[in-house]
Amino acid sequence: MTRDPSLKLRVARLENETVSIDELMTDIRATQLENTQRLDRVETRLDGVETELDEVSRRLPEPA
């Protein structure tokens, strides 16, 4: 086994970086979920608006 004194330091640094990356990925997943839910709500509202516009369009007279 290597007796490089800096090896422990490098391994510890890599472990810390791995933990930091995991935390960032968790934050990204949470943001992605939040944005997905928000977009779903926007899509639902737009579907409702589209339905209302279709109803209004049906009530309007045909162009001459």
HELIX and SHEET records of a PDB file:
HELIX    1   1 PRO A    5  ARG A   59  1                                  55    
END                                                                             
